[in-house]
């Protein structure tokens, strides 16, 4: 009877050990729950970045459309970014003291 009980305990121990290993692999192994959680978080961040990039793309498309269709927009942009003036305009350069 004692030998039968011992064998039964060994079988139970092996089943518990195998179950424990399976749970560890499922949680921490490659493609386990832990990796799945990290991948989900990374996906959320990438989706947010994608949304921002789509918005930025739409803004650039609108700017390009305006520059292609509105002649004054190019002139205004040249004035703002490059400091260009028209032929009939005069530039006044003020001393630094007067600017402040």
Secondary structure, DSSP 8 states (H G I E B T S, - for coil): -HHHHHHHHHHHHHHHHHHHHHHHHHHHSTTSHHHHHHHHHHHHHHHHHHHHHHHHHHHHHHHHHHHHH-HHHHHHHIIIII----TT-------HHHH-
